[in-house]
Amino acid sequence: MKYHLREIEKKDIPSINEWRNNREIINYLGAPFRYINKDVDEAWYSSYINNRNSSVRLAIVEDHSDGIIGAVYLTSIDWVNRSAEFSIWIGAIDYQSKGVGKFASHHMLSHAFNDIGMQRIHLTVLSDNTRARNLYKNVGFKEEGVLRKVILKNGIYKDMILMSILAQEFTATI
């Protein structure tokens, strides 16, 4: 299968909303589970469209289909220091552990460094999310530190690992 990235669109909101209300998916992410209604996600999308200078939000789709299977984001873009926060999720369960994350991460990092001139991309990941940590290391992220007991997940405070990649490190992996 081949994939491509495109900017998220209003038609993606139902899938995104479904994923955001799926505890199994959210358990792997660095955010607490909350029930989110469709109106909230529609407002979130409108806010994104009105503030595109501070984030890039791309849908991950299969080449033969335009339906979203995941998303990859650059948020909190700092144009002075040329840095941004990276995040990714594969919401369509059947596509997890199939190389989609590596494809999307690599292409988003290429866009960040080669198209929009970022110098540093950082992220946080749950310390027990081994699959995601391995993906990030595989595309060139380095661990920088631990945010101890920083997120409440299912009644337990968990650590988050801070990781980053610099432009020259990404260029060296190509």
C-alpha positions as CSV (number, residue, x, y, z in Angstrom):
1,M,0.0,0.0,0.0
2,K,1.1,3.5,-0.7
3,Y,0.1,6.6,1.3
4,H,0.2,10.3,1.0
5,L,-0.4,13.4,3.2
6,R,-2.8,16.2,2.6
7,E,-4.1,19.0,4.8
8,I,-6.9,17.9,7.1
9,E,-10.3,18.9,5.8
10,K,-13.7,19.5,7.3
11,K,-14.8,16.0,6.0
12,D,-12.2,14.4,8.3
13,I,-13.9,15.7,11.5
14,P,-16.2,12.6,11.9
15,S,-13.2,10.2,11.8
16,I,-11.1,12.4,14.1
17,N,-14.0,12.8,16.5
18,E,-14.5,9.0,16.6
19,W,-10.8,8.4,17.3
20,R,-10.8,11.1,20.0
21,N,-13.6,9.3,21.8
22,N,-11.9,5.9,21.6
23,R,-10.3,5.2,24.9
24,E,-8.1,2.5,23.4
25,I,-6.5,5.0,21.0
26,I,-6.2,7.8,23.5
27,N,-4.5,5.5,26.1
28,Y,-1.4,5.6,23.9
29,L,-1.3,9.4,23.6
30,G,0.0,12.0,26.0
31,A,-3.4,13.4,26.7
32,P,-6.1,12.4,29.2
33,F,-9.3,10.8,27.8
34,R,-12.2,13.2,27.5
35,Y,-15.5,12.8,25.8
36,I,-15.6,15.2,22.9
37,N,-18.7,16.0,20.9
38,K,-18.6,16.8,17.2
39,D,-19.3,20.5,17.8
40,V,-16.1,20.8,19.8
41,D,-14.1,19.2,17.0
42,E,-15.8,21.4,14.4
43,A,-14.7,24.5,16.5
44,W,-11.2,23.0,16.8
45,Y,-11.0,22.7,13.0
46,S,-12.3,26.2,12.5
47,S,-9.7,27.5,14.9
48,Y,-7.0,25.7,13.0
49,I,-8.2,27.1,9.7
50,N,-8.1,30.6,11.2
51,N,-4.6,30.2,12.7
52,R,-2.7,28.2,10.1
53,N,0.5,30.2,10.7
54,S,1.1,28.4,14.0
55,S,0.5,24.8,12.9
56,V,0.5,22.3,10.1
57,R,-2.1,19.5,10.4
58,L,-2.0,16.8,7.8
59,A,-4.2,13.8,7.2
60,I,-2.6,10.5,6.3
61,V,-4.5,8.8,3.5
62,E,-4.1,5.8,1.2
63,D,-3.3,6.6,-2.4
64,H,-6.4,4.8,-3.7
65,S,-8.7,6.5,-1.2
66,D,-9.1,10.0,0.2
67,G,-10.4,8.7,3.6
68,I,-8.3,9.6,6.6
69,I,-6.5,6.8,8.4
70,G,-4.3,9.0,10.7
71,A,-2.9,12.5,11.2
72,V,0.5,14.1,11.7
73,Y,0.9,17.6,13.1
74,L,3.4,20.3,13.7
75,T,2.0,22.6,16.3
76,S,3.3,25.6,18.4
77,I,5.4,26.7,15.5
78,D,8.0,29.2,16.7
79,W,9.1,31.2,13.6
80,V,11.8,33.1,15.4
81,N,13.6,30.0,16.9
82,R,12.5,27.8,14.0
83,S,11.0,25.0,16.2
84,A,7.8,23.1,16.5
85,E,6.1,20.3,18.3
86,F,5.5,17.0,16.5
87,S,2.6,14.6,17.0
88,I,1.1,11.7,15.1
89,W,-1.6,9.2,15.5
90,I,-3.0,6.3,13.4
91,G,-6.6,6.3,14.3
92,A,-7.6,3.5,11.9
93,I,-6.6,0.5,14.0
94,D,-6.2,-1.8,11.0
95,Y,-3.3,0.5,9.8
96,Q,-1.3,0.5,13.0
97,S,2.1,-1.3,12.9
98,K,2.1,-1.3,9.1
99,G,4.7,1.3,8.4
100,V,2.2,4.2,8.1
101,G,3.7,6.0,11.0
102,K,7.2,5.8,9.7
103,F,6.0,7.1,6.2
104,A,4.1,10.0,7.7
105,S,6.8,11.0,10.2
106,H,9.5,11.0,7.6
107,H,7.4,13.1,5.2
108,M,6.3,15.6,7.8
109,L,9.9,16.0,9.1
110,S,11.1,16.5,5.5
111,H,8.4,19.2,5.1
112,A,9.4,20.8,8.4
113,F,13.1,21.0,7.6
114,N,13.2,21.3,3.8
115,D,10.1,23.3,3.0
116,I,9.4,25.6,5.9
117,G,12.9,25.9,7.4
118,M,12.5,24.5,10.9
119,Q,15.7,23.9,12.9
120,R,14.3,21.7,15.7
121,I,11.3,19.5,16.1
122,H,10.4,18.2,19.6
123,L,7.8,15.8,21.0
124,T,6.7,14.1,24.2
125,V,5.7,10.4,24.4
126,L,4.4,8.2,27.2
127,S,7.4,6.4,28.7
128,D,5.6,3.0,28.3
129,N,4.6,3.6,24.7
130,T,7.5,1.5,23.3
131,R,6.1,1.3,19.8
132,A,6.0,5.1,19.4
133,R,9.4,5.5,21.1
134,N,10.9,3.0,18.6
135,L,9.3,4.8,15.7
136,Y,10.6,8.2,16.8
137,K,14.1,6.8,17.3
138,N,13.9,5.1,13.9
139,V,13.3,8.4,12.2
140,G,16.1,10.2,14.1
141,F,14.6,11.6,17.3
142,K,16.9,11.6,20.3
143,E,15.8,11.3,23.9
144,E,16.4,14.5,25.9
145,G,14.9,13.9,29.3
146,V,11.9,12.7,31.4
147,L,9.0,14.6,32.6
148,R,8.2,12.7,35.8
149,K,4.6,11.7,36.7
150,V,3.3,14.5,34.4
151,I,0.1,12.9,32.9
152,L,-2.8,11.2,34.6
153,K,-3.8,8.1,32.5
154,N,-6.5,5.8,33.9
155,G,-5.9,6.9,37.5
156,I,-2.1,6.5,37.3
157,Y,0.4,9.3,36.9
158,K,2.9,8.5,34.1
159,D,6.2,9.8,32.9
160,M,6.6,11.4,29.5
161,I,9.9,11.2,27.5
162,L,11.0,14.4,25.8
163,M,12.6,13.8,22.4
164,S,13.9,16.1,19.6
165,I,15.5,16.0,16.2
166,L,17.6,18.8,14.6
167,A,17.7,19.7,10.9
168,Q,21.2,18.4,10.5
169,E,20.4,15.1,12.2
170,F,17.4,14.6,9.9
171,T,19.5,15.4,6.8
172,A,22.1,12.8,8.0
173,T,19.3,10.1,8.0
174,I,18.3,10.6,4.4
